[in-house]
Amino acid sequence: MPPDPLDALLPELREADRALLRALAERARLPRDPAPEWIPPDPRLPPPPLAEILYTLFLESPPPESDTDGHAVETANRALAAALAARQRLAARIADETERRLFGDVRAAVETADGERLRGLLADLPGDLRTLDFIGNTAGETNPGLPPDAARFLWREYLLPWSLDSQAAQLTEP
């Protein structure tokens, strides 16, 4: 039996999550403003919940109040936006692989505009739990300024749901 194409994407997904943790760590050590600007790599897909992510990030690791080099903030904002865009591109690839694997079921859900059914087909609870474990274990190594529980919270509450929304949009938006 050939390997599952979704399993083949796992190393890329883990590296994207590591890069996102690093970008969050860098952004957390700088002043809040200006916030990153989201320039969608694919306008069909939903924007990330940047305000919520930053709010949570700064609750856990308050940034310095003093002025910092504006270039450093801009560089960190670009790195964060790039890491989010990479995560979203992977979500789109996961959606495409899921559609290939479950073609009839996915097409039926899309054709009948059954968003709940589509999200159920795309959802991967065991995979999400493994991701949360990975994030908790990796956060301390990659991002010592962000506690593992806070990192898991960011993924559980914002990043995994956004990824699922991105997957659904990949399959439904023209």
NORJO-V373364 format. One record per residue. N is the residue number from 1. RES is the residue in one small letter. SS is DSSP state (A for helix, B for strand, O for the rest). PSI is psi as a letter, one per 40 degrees, with the letter a starting at -180 (999 if undefined). BURIAL is b if it has 16 or more other C-alpha atoms within 10 Angstrom, else e. Layout:
BEGIN
N/RES/SS/PSI/BURIAL ; N/RES/SS/PSI/BURIAL
END
This chain:
BEGIN
1/m/O/h/e ; 2/p/O/i/e ; 3/p/O/i/e ; 4/d/O/h/e ; 5/p/A/d/e ; 6/l/A/d/e ; 7/d/A/d/e ; 8/a/A/d/e ; 9/l/O/e/e ; 10/l/A/d/e ; 11/p/A/d/e ; 12/e/A/d/e ; 13/l/A/d/b ; 14/r/A/d/b ; 15/e/A/d/e ; 16/a/A/d/b ; 17/d/A/d/b ; 18/r/A/d/b ; 19/a/A/d/b ; 20/l/A/d/b ; 21/l/A/d/b ; 22/r/A/d/b ; 23/a/A/d/b ; 24/l/A/d/b ; 25/a/A/d/b ; 26/e/A/d/b ; 27/r/A/d/b ; 28/a/A/d/b ; 29/r/O/e/b ; 30/l/O/i/b ; 31/p/O/i/b ; 32/r/O/d/b ; 33/d/O/i/e ; 34/p/O/i/e ; 35/a/O/i/e ; 36/p/O/i/b ; 37/e/O/h/e ; 38/w/O/h/b ; 39/i/O/h/e ; 40/p/O/h/e ; 41/p/O/d/e ; 42/d/O/h/e ; 43/p/O/e/e ; 44/r/O/d/e ; 45/l/O/i/b ; 46/p/O/i/b ; 47/p/O/i/b ; 48/p/O/i/b ; 49/p/O/g/e ; 50/l/A/d/b ; 51/a/A/d/e ; 52/e/A/d/e ; 53/i/A/d/b ; 54/l/A/d/b ; 55/y/A/d/e ; 56/t/A/d/b ; 57/l/A/d/b ; 58/f/A/e/b ; 59/l/A/d/e ; 60/e/A/d/b ; 61/s/O/g/b ; 62/p/O/h/b ; 63/p/O/i/b ; 64/p/O/i/e ; 65/e/O/e/e ; 66/s/O/i/e ; 67/d/O/i/e ; 68/t/O/i/e ; 69/d/O/h/e ; 70/g/A/d/e ; 71/h/A/d/e ; 72/a/A/d/e ; 73/v/A/d/b ; 74/e/A/d/b ; 75/t/A/d/e ; 76/a/A/d/b ; 77/n/A/d/b ; 78/r/A/d/b ; 79/a/A/d/b ; 80/l/A/d/b ; 81/a/A/d/b ; 82/a/A/d/b ; 83/a/A/d/b ; 84/l/A/d/b ; 85/a/A/d/b ; 86/a/A/d/b ; 87/r/A/d/b ; 88/q/A/d/b ; 89/r/A/d/b ; 90/l/A/d/b ; 91/a/A/d/b ; 92/a/A/d/b ; 93/r/A/d/b ; 94/i/A/d/b ; 95/a/A/d/b ; 96/d/A/d/b ; 97/e/A/d/b ; 98/t/A/d/b ; 99/e/A/d/b ; 100/r/A/d/e ; 101/r/A/d/e ; 102/l/O/f/e ; 103/f/A/d/e ; 104/g/A/d/e ; 105/d/A/d/e ; 106/v/A/d/b ; 107/r/A/d/b ; 108/a/A/d/e ; 109/a/A/d/b ; 110/v/A/d/b ; 111/e/A/d/e ; 112/t/O/e/e ; 113/a/O/f/e ; 114/d/O/g/e ; 115/g/A/d/e ; 116/e/A/d/e ; 117/r/A/d/b ; 118/l/A/d/b ; 119/r/A/d/b ; 120/g/A/d/e ; 121/l/A/d/b ; 122/l/A/d/b ; 123/a/O/i/b ; 124/d/O/g/e ; 125/l/A/d/e ; 126/p/A/d/e ; 127/g/A/d/e ; 128/d/A/d/e ; 129/l/A/d/e ; 130/r/A/d/e ; 131/t/A/d/b ; 132/l/A/d/b ; 133/d/A/d/e ; 134/f/A/d/b ; 135/i/A/d/b ; 136/g/A/d/b ; 137/n/A/d/e ; 138/t/A/d/b ; 139/a/A/d/b ; 140/g/A/d/b ; 141/e/A/d/e ; 142/t/A/d/b ; 143/n/O/g/b ; 144/p/O/e/e ; 145/g/O/e/b ; 146/l/O/h/b ; 147/p/O/i/b ; 148/p/A/d/b ; 149/d/A/d/b ; 150/a/A/d/b ; 151/a/A/d/b ; 152/r/A/d/b ; 153/f/A/d/b ; 154/l/A/d/b ; 155/w/A/d/b ; 156/r/A/d/b ; 157/e/A/d/e ; 158/y/A/d/b ; 159/l/A/d/b ; 160/l/A/d/b ; 161/p/A/d/b ; 162/w/A/d/b ; 163/s/A/d/b ; 164/l/A/d/b ; 165/d/A/d/b ; 166/s/A/d/b ; 167/q/A/d/b ; 168/a/A/d/b ; 169/a/A/d/b ; 170/q/A/d/b ; 171/l/A/e/b ; 172/t/A/d/b ; 173/e/O/h/e ; 174/p/O/999/e
END
